[in-house]
């Protein structure tokens, strides 16, 4: 029986995009409000952040019970890896919300 190789093709199911912008001002109290020279005693900052979440679907054919165990384990490991990366990027690695860790890391 000849085996046919099928390339896995993912399709995008959807996604979410979040943009946030913030502006901060700091400086020496009262001196920043002095006309003409107040700018010398303060600073302003602009920050922007964009977050994208994309949902991809890849169909898989499972032909036996043995294949089903590995098929379920791989996506779970992938999600756990993504969750660790997000926590690390957000600066909460190791100190994250325990309930969120339980939901993702079962």
N, C-alpha and C positions, 0 to 999 in steps of 0.2 A: 504494500500500500504506500503510495507516494505521499509525502508530507508537503503541505502547502504552507509557505511562510506568509504570514499576514503582518503588515506593518501597522503598529498601533497609531491610530490617528485621533488626537484630542480635538474636541470641539469646545469653543467658548460658550458657556451657558449664560453668563451675565457678569456683572461686576458693579462695584461701588467706588466712587471717587469722592474724597474729602479734601477740601482746600481750607486752610486757616491762615490768617494773617494777624500779626500783633505789632503794636508800636509801643515802645517804652520810652519814658523820659526820666532822667535822673539829674541830680546836681545838688549844689549847696542851697539849702532853704533860704528864701528871701533874695539872695544875690542873683538867682536865675531870673527873677522878675524885674530887675533893674533895666530900664530901657537902654538900648544900644550896646551895653557891655554884658548883659545877662547871659548871652550865648557863650561867653568865655568860661562861665562857671557851671555849665551843664552839658548834657549829652542826650542824644536821641538815638534810638535803634529801631530798625524794622526787621521783623522776622516773618518768614513764610514757610509753610509746610504743606506738602501734598502727599496723601496716602491713597493707594489704589489697592482694591481687593478684586481679584479676577477668579472666577469659578470655571474650571475646566473639567470636562467629562471625557473619560477614555473608556470605551467599552472593552470588556474582556470576556472571553468564552472559557468557562470552567467545565472541564470534562470529567473530573473525578473528585472524590472527597479529599484526597491528598492535596490536590491543587487548591482547593478552597481555603485551607488553612493559611497558606502563603499569600494567597490573594487578599485575604482580610488583614493580614499582619503588615504588609507593605504600606498601604495607605495610612494605617494608624501610626507607623513609624515616621512617615513623611509629615503628618500633621504634628506630631510631637516635636520634630525637628524645626518646623516652621514656628511653633509656639515658643520654643527656646530662643530662636533668632529674634522674634518680635520682643520678647521680654528683655533680651540683651540690648536691643536697639532703643528700647524705651527706658533703659536704665534701671530695670527692676529685676535683673537676673538673680535668682536665688531668694529674693524677698517678695516674690509676686503673691497675688491673691491665691490662697490655698484652695479655695473652692474652684477657681478657674483651672488650677493645675490638676485637680482631681478630675474635672470634666474632660480635659484634653488628654491627660496622661494615664488614664485608667490602667 
